[in-house]
Amino acid sequence: MCRGVGFVRPESPELGRANRSVNAGIVRLPASMADPARRGFRLDRPPAGAALEAHARSFLTGFNLALAHQRDVHEALTTVAGPERGFAYEGAGMCARLLDIGTAGLAGALPRLLDGPGRRYVHLVHVGAGWGLTPARIPIPVRLPRTPLLRWLAVDGAGFGETYFGGLPALRRRTRRQPSPPGPQRWQSPQRWQTRISGCGRALWFVEAADPDGVAGRIAEQPPPAQPWLWSGVGLAAGYAGAIDADGLHRLAGLAADAFPYFAQGVVFAAAARVISGVVPEHTELACRIVLGVEPDAARQWSDEAAGGLTNSSEVAAYAEWRARLRRRLAPN
């Protein structure tokens, strides 16, 4: 059995149409896919909702640019504003993964995207590649990117796409589909499930329009084994996507309670991705100061130190250990 993550049935008509076009030529994704009303997201928090919708639109822009400019994709992506470019690279990652799936790897789109300027967005590209795992109706697992360690971010991305397009029903199905160790297949291991649940937590940030109480309430509705991993995804979303002020971050950290180390680990991942890109927005700096008590550069250093000795491993256990090391560092006294 090849390594990878299973595909889920599309939860939206747009993804279904995109999937059916893989072999005949992938189609552009419409801007309407970012409409929170269409997605069934909360609409009672206009400022936060508008900020998150802008991120989603940057994702779609990146997808469409990557589709239209396959050979000069990096140049095309420079047209996206710096703070939004990570989301555009995420969308480009999804497009690249679909191109490679549709051509049995002959397109070489994902390796090309990860080269050159794409190295500054390596985290986002891998997450986006996971979005490419969400819509395809393939009954067997598909190989993950070959990149050691960071390849598991694609599983996180699959969880994000699953919940972003499927909403709360998809979240509930995923959190209740818990593997019993040892799983019947290696690709159904608990560590893979935990990684995918983290991606669902990031999507929950969009579903609940960055409302701390709304997010915490939805997490509390899920089975206890899923809750800390959802908090990890929420931390990453709060740190990377923002749409929350200082008071909200303080409240969010308090609501995480015993899951605070998971939440804080997500913020560290967000800071590392932003620092590597060279563009660190104010909301990422704010999240680092309030949640971690350090500047983004220090958080990135923590991430690098925790990954020591693990970066050449392709096993999910190494990815799990990376996160566990950070949680041990971030656990409150």
Rosetta blueprint (number, residue, H / E / L):
1 M L
2 C L
3 R L
4 G L
5 V E
6 G L
7 F L
8 V L
9 R L
10 P L
11 E L
12 S L
13 P H
14 E H
15 L H
16 G H
17 R H
18 A H
19 N H
20 R H
21 S L
22 V L
23 N L
24 A L
25 G L
26 I L
27 V L
28 R L
29 L L
30 P L
31 A H
32 S H
33 M H
34 A H
35 D L
36 P H
37 A H
38 R H
39 R H
40 G L
41 F L
42 R L
43 L L
44 D L
45 R L
46 P H
47 P H
48 A H
49 G H
50 A H
51 A H
52 L H
53 E H
54 A H
55 H H
56 A H
57 R H
58 S H
59 F H
60 L H
61 T H
62 G H
63 F H
64 N H
65 L H
66 A H
67 L H
68 A H
69 H L
70 Q L
71 R L
72 D L
73 V H
74 H H
75 E H
76 A H
77 L H
78 T L
79 T L
80 V L
81 A L
82 G H
83 P H
84 E H
85 R H
86 G H
87 F H
88 A H
89 Y H
90 E H
91 G H
92 A H
93 G H
94 M H
95 C H
96 A H
97 R H
98 L H
99 L H
100 D H
101 I H
102 G H
103 T L
104 A L
105 G L
106 L L
107 A L
108 G L
109 A H
110 L H
111 P H
112 R H
113 L H
114 L L
115 D L
116 G H
117 P H
118 G H
119 R H
120 R H
121 Y H
122 V H
123 H H
124 L H
125 V H
126 H H
127 V H
128 G H
129 A H
130 G H
131 W H
132 G L
133 L L
134 T L
135 P L
136 A L
137 R L
138 I L
139 P L
140 I L
141 P L
142 V E
143 R L
144 L L
145 P L
146 R L
147 T L
148 P L
149 L L
150 L H
151 R H
152 W H
153 L H
154 A H
155 V H
156 D H
157 G H
158 A H
159 G H
160 F H
161 G H
162 E H
163 T H
164 Y H
165 F H
166 G H
167 G H
168 L H
169 P H
170 A H
171 L H
172 R H
173 R H
174 R H
175 T H
176 R H
177 R L
178 Q L
179 P L
180 S L
181 P L
182 P L
183 G L
184 P L
185 Q L
186 R H
187 W H
188 Q H
189 S L
190 P H
191 Q H
192 R H
193 W H
194 Q H
195 T H
196 R H
197 I H
198 S H
199 G H
200 C H
201 G H
202 R H
203 A H
204 L H
205 W H
206 F H
207 V H
208 E L
209 A L
210 A L
211 D L
212 P H
213 D H
214 G H
215 V H
216 A H
217 G H
218 R H
219 I H
220 A H
221 E L
222 Q L
223 P L
224 P H
225 P H
226 A H
227 Q H
228 P H
229 W H
230 L H
231 W H
232 S H
233 G H
234 V H
235 G H
236 L H
237 A H
238 A H
239 G H
240 Y H
241 A L
242 G L
243 A L
244 I L
245 D L
246 A H
247 D H
248 G H
249 L H
250 H H
251 R H
252 L H
253 A H
254 G H
255 L H
256 A H
257 A H
258 D H
259 A H
260 F H
261 P H
262 Y H
263 F H
264 A H
265 Q H
266 G H
267 V H
268 V H
269 F H
270 A H
271 A H
272 A H
273 A H
274 R H
275 V H
276 I H
277 S H
278 G L
279 V L
280 V L
281 P L
282 E H
283 H H
284 T H
285 E H
286 L H
287 A H
288 C H
289 R H
290 I H
291 V H
292 L H
293 G L
294 V L
295 E L
296 P H
297 D H
298 A H
299 A H
300 R H
301 Q H
302 W H
303 S H
304 D H
305 E H
306 A H
307 A L
308 G L
309 G L
310 L L
311 T L
312 N L
313 S L
314 S L
315 E L
316 V H
317 A H
318 A H
319 Y H
320 A H
321 E H
322 W H
323 R H
324 A H
325 R H
326 L H
327 R H
328 R H
329 R H
330 L H
331 A L
332 P L
333 N L
